[in-house]
Amino acid sequence: MRLRPRSIRVRDTIVAAVLAVLVFGALAVGIDLAVRTSAKSHLLDETQTAGHRVSAAVRQGALRTPIPDFTGGRVLVQVVGPGGRVLDATRAASRYPPLSRAWPTPDRRVHDSVECPDDPRLPRCMAIEAIRVDTSPESAVVYAARPLPGYLVNGLLEAALTAAVLALSAAVAWITWRVVGRTLRPVAQIRTQLAEISATDLSRRVPESEAEDEIAELARTANETLERLERAVARQRQFASDASHELRTPIAGLRAKLEDAAMHPDDTDLRAAIRSALRDVDRLQSIVADLLLLARIGTVGAVQESIDLGQLTSSGLARRPPSRLEISTDLREDVRVRGVRVQLERLLGNLLDNAERYAASRVHVEVVREGSKAVLRVTDDGQGIPDVDRERIFERFTRLDSARSRDAGGAGLGLAIAREIAQAHGGSLRVEDWPRGARFALSLPLEMTKA
């Protein structure tokens, strides 16, 4: 059986109400005790004054009959003999039997108490001062009594305090309900907005406030998550679109060649057909590998490490096959970044492949520091890239002219992969102005060194 409320608002209101009852209840108990103690102390002071005055008059033999009322009837005073007979009393106390059964002893002549006698003829509860006149066995006892106020006897004080505790607790619960409701209102709006977002439309975002509280952080985090999800879904859709667009033609060509060889085996050079088919398969394999890499960049939690960009570039150049071109370098030392080594190696390889493919005679590679950035530049002395095409070349399957054919220029994914890797590492890849040829500049954040 589930007893805990599911609603945070209800749960917080119940907790606040219970705590309010406990706190205000403890305060009410303290107030009740303080009021009773103060009232009884005041009453006992008044009865002591009247009792001692009468007791002194009895000892001196100067007591008048009836006993003079010094308090306007507030204090009842009796003089009671050893047998329990009332010897004298004030007019207000003369109609009562002995006010108390307490009988002080010779060694303790004064006795203070608050009594609620069973005798219905007496007031319900009284503060009583009992004073033994002297130490002789026949000594009389003076009783001075003050009835307690009604609110201390009939439970009115406790009833009023209980009502106050309940009213204050109800007020705390109501305030908590309103405050928590107002606080959680943005959460309800976020939940409603998230419920309306579907896989077909991930462009919507939850409302954000300008506050810096936890709910504002939740909204920002939700929007960041939606943005990442939108990018991931866009990657998947792009992958499906690219695959269907780019693989359809080579697959159809490969199928046509194989069907022709199967239908006319005697008129077909099988060795040539097989070699051509293998070239098409290699191309398909390369395209699929590049598309899968594009789909994974930025989505797989690859481990990043500290990388010296100059050393990575030097190692990458050393592993490349001999080239017909002159390759010069200017690689600064200790230019460190954080990244996935295999991805940065792929980025460098794609830039070098592009430069060697279109350079006339020379390629220059440099690694430098520029402010808080590490910059890798690859420059060739080829025909260059027109300004209007400097962004388009980073789109997938883009080729600028017929001279850059599929055989010479690849599948058109190299620069797209390079930019995706740069952006996944918090950097950028762009084409810079250069008098002759093309210059590609990779900019990455420098690794923060610990002080």
N, C-alpha and C positions, 0 to 999 in steps of 0.2 A: 504494500500500500504506500503510495507516494504522498507524503504529508508536506513536503517542502514546496512552497509556491514557485511556479515557473517564472513568473514575472519579477523582474528586478525591482520594478516600482512597488509592487505589493510587498516583496520581501524587505526592501529597505524601509517601507512605511511601518511594517510590523516590528522590525528591529528598533526603529526610532521610538515607536509607541511603548514598547516594553522597557526600553532604557529610560524613557521619560517617567513611566510609572515607578520604576525602581528609584530613580533620583528624587523625583518629587515626593514619593512615599517616604523616603528616608528623611527628607526635609520636613515633611508633615509630622513625622514621629518626633523629630527634634523640637519642632515648634510646640507640639502638644506637651511634651515634657517640660519645656521652658515655661509655657504659660501656667501649667499646673504648679510647678515649683515656685514660680514668682507669686502666684495668687495665694498659695498656702503659706508662703513665707510672710506675706503681708498680713494675712489673717491671723497667723500665730503671733506676730508682733503686736497686733491690736489686742488680742486676748491676753497676752502676757502683761501688757501694761495695765489692763483692767484687773486681772487676777492679783498682781502684786499690790496694787493700790488697796484692794479690798482686804487682802491678807494682812497688810500692815495695819489697817484700821481695826481688824479683829484682835490682833496682838496688843494693840494699844487700848482696846476697850472703847474705841471711839466710833464704832460702826453704828450708823443709824438704821432704823427699821422703817419701812423697807429700804433695801440697799439702794442708794442713789444711782441713777442710770447716767453714767458718764459719756455714753456713746450714742445716745439717741435711739436706743433699742437695738442697735446692731449687735451688741455683745450681751449674751445671757450670762448672768452671774448668780451662783448659788453658794451657800455655806451649808455643808452637809456634815452631820454628826457621825460618830463611829457606828451607830446602828443603821445608817443609811437614811436617817430622817432629815429632811430639809429644814434647817434651822432658820434660814433667812434667804431672801432672794430679791432680785430686781423685779419690778412689776411684770416685765415680759417673760421672766423665767419662773415666776411663782406658779404658773399653771402646769409646769412640767414635773415629772418625777426626777430623781437625781439624773443629772445630765450624763454621768459616766460611772462605770463600775471600777475604774482605775483608782487605786488607793496607794498614794506614795508612801514609802517607808521612811522611818526617821533618818536613815543615812542618805536617803535620796528624796528630798522633800518636794522637788519639782518634777513633773512629768508632762511632756508635750506629746500630742498625738493627733492624728486625724482619724475619727471613728465614724462608722456608719452603723448605728445601733439597730437591733432587731425590733425594739419597742416601737410600735406604730405611733405612740403618743409623742415621740421625740422627732426633731428634724431628721431628715434622711441622712445627711452627712455633715459633720461639724469638725472644725479645728478647735481642739480642747486643750486648755492649760489647767492642770490639776496641781494645787499648791497645798502642802501640809503646813498648817499654821505654826506648829511647834513640834518638838520631838517627844512630847509626852504621849502615853498610850491613848489618852482620851482626847487627843488633838482633833479638831475639826479639819475638814478639807474644803478649800475654796475651788469651785469649778467656774472657769470662765470659758464660754463656748461661742463660736461664731459660725453660723450655718454657711456652708459653701455655696457659692453662686450656682444657679440652676444649670448654666452651661457646662460646669464641671461635673455635674451629677447625672444629668439626663442624657449624656452622650451628644449634646448639641455641638460641642467643640469638635469632636471626632467626625461627626457628620459633615460639618462645614469644611474641615480639612480634607476629608475624602472627596467631597464634591469639587473642591479646588484642584486636587490631584487629578481627578478624572477630566476636568475641564482643560487644565493645562496640557495633559497628555493628549487629549483630543486635538488641541490646537497644534501641538508639535507634530502629530500624525498628519493633520491636514496640510501644514506647511511643508512637511517632507514629501507628501504626495504631490503637491504642486511643484515644488522645486525639482524633484526627481523627474517628474513628467516633462517639465520644461527642459531639463538637462538631456533627457533621452529622446526628445523630439527630433533632433538631427539624426539620431541613430535609426529612428523609424523611417525618416526620409531616405536615408542611405539604403536601408533594407528594401524599401519599396522600389527605389530606383534600380537596385541590383536585381530584384525579381523581374523587372521589365526588360532587362538586357538579355538578348538572345545571341546565339552564335552567328546569326545572320547580320546582326548590327551591333558591333562592339565599339562603335564610335562614341556612344553615350557615356557620360561621366556622372558620378554622384556629386551633389552640391557640397562645396567647401566653404567654410567660414574663415574669417580673417583672424580668429582667435588662435592662441597657441596651446590650447588644452588637448587632452587625450582624444576627444572626439574629432577635433580638427585633424590631428595626426592620423586617426583612423580613416577619415575621408581621403586625406592625401595618399595614404598607403593603398587604400582601395583603388584610387584612380591610377596610381603607379602600377598596381597589379593588373588593372584593366588594360593599361597601355602596353604592358609586356605581353599580355594575352592577345591583344589585337595584333601586335607585331608578330607573335608566334603563328597566329592563324593566317596572317598575311603571308608569312613565309611558306606555310603549307600550301596556300592557294597559289602563290607564285611558283612553287615547286611543281605543282600539278599542271599549271598553265605552261611553264617552261618545258616540262617533260613532254607534254602532249604536242607542243608547238615544234620543238627542236628534234624530237626523236621520230616523229611521224615520217619525215622525208627519207632519212637514211634507212629506216626499217623497210619502207616501201621499196626503196632501191635495192636493198639486199634481198628482199623477197622476190623481186622481179628477176634479179640475176639468178637466184637459185631455181626459180620455176623455169626459166629459159634453159638452164643447164639440165634440169630434170626432163623437160619435154624434148630437147634436142641434144641428147648426149653425144651423138656421133658428130654433130657439127660444132661442138663446143670444146674449147681448150680448157680441160678440167683444171689443170694446174694454174692457169691464169685466172680462172673463175674462183678457185679456192683462195688464191692470193688476194684477189679483189674483195672477196667476202671477208677475209680476215682483216683487211684494212678497214672495212666498214664496221666490223665488230670492235676493233680497237678504238675507232672513233666513238662508237656508241658507249663503250666502256668508259672512255675518258669523259664524255658528256655526263653520264650518270654519276661518276665519281665527283665531278665538279658540282653538279646540282645537289648531291647529298651533302657536300661540304658547305655549300651556301645555306642549306636548310639547317645545318647544325651550328653554324657560327653564332655565338651569342646566346645559344639556348642550352648548351651542354656545360655543366659545371667543371670545365677543365681546370687543372691546377696551374696557377700562375707562379712564376718564379722571377728572381732578379736576373736580368739579362744585360750584359754589356753589348750594346747595339753595334759598336765598332767591331768587336770580336765576332759577333754573329755574322756580320756582313763579310768579314775576312774569311771566315770558315766557309760561308756559302759560295764565295767566289772561288775558293780553292777546290771545292768539290765539283765545279762545273767542268764540262768537257772543253777541250781546246777550241778557241774561237778564231775566226778569220779577222776579227776586229781588234783594235788596240783598246785595252781596258785599263784606265788609270784610276787611282784611288786617292782619297784624302780622308783617312779614318781617324778621328780623334779618340783618345783612350778615355776609359771610365765615363762613358756616356751611358748611364744605366737606366733601364726602364723595367717595369713589371709587366709580364705577359706570358702567354702560352708559346713556348719556344717553337713547336712544330708549326703553329699558325704564322708566326712572324717569319719563319724560314720560307713558308709557302708564299707569303706576301713578297718577300725579297726576290724569290725565284720568278714570280710572275712579272715583276717590274723588269728584271734582267732579261727575261725571255722577250718581253715587248720591245725593250731597247735594242737587243741584238737583232730582232726581226726587222726593224725599220731603220737602223743606223746605216750610214754610208761607210764609215771607216772607224769611228771612235765612240766609246762609251766611257763616261766619267761617273764615278760613284763617290759620294762623300757623306760623312757622318759628323755632325757638329752639335754644339749646344747653342740654343738661342733662348735666353731668358730661362723660363721654367719648362722649356720644351726640348726634347731630343728630336733632331731633324735628320732624316735620311733622304738624300737627293740622288736620283738616277737621271743622267742627261745623255741624250744621243744627238748625233749630227745629221739626222735624217731630214725628211721633208717638213716635219713639224705638224702641229694640229691647229686648224683654224679656231678662232675664238668661239664661234657659234657651236663648235662640236666638243668643247672642252668638258662639258658635263655629260653630254650624250654618250661619250665613249665609256663611261662607267656603268651604263645600262647593260643589261644582260643581252647577249647575242647581237651586240651592235658592231657593225663594220662600216667604216667610213667610205670605202670606195671598192671598186671591183678588183683593183690590184691586190687588195688584201683579201685574197680568196680563202676559202675554207682550208685548202691544203697549206697555204702559207701562213694564214693568220689564226688558225685554231678555231675553237667553237665560239669565240667571242665572250668567254666567261672570265678570263684571267684578270682583267682590271676590275670587273664587278666583285670578284672574290677578294681582291686586294683591298678595295674600299670597305667592304663588309668587315674584314679583319681589323682594319684601322679603326673603324667606328666602334667595334666590339671592345677595343682596348682603350676607348676614351680619346682617340685621336682623330686625325683627318688625313685624307689623301687628295691632292689636287694637282692641277697642271699650272706651272708658273710660267711667266713670260721669259722668253729666251730668244736671243737674236737668230739662232739657227738650230733647227731640230726641236725636240721636245724635252722638257724637264719636268719630271714627276717628283713631288715633295711629300714625304710622309712625316707627319708631326705627331709625336707621342708625349704624354706627360713624363717628366723625369721622375725617377723613384725618389720618394721622400727619405732622406737619411735621418737616422736617430741622432739626436744631440748627445 
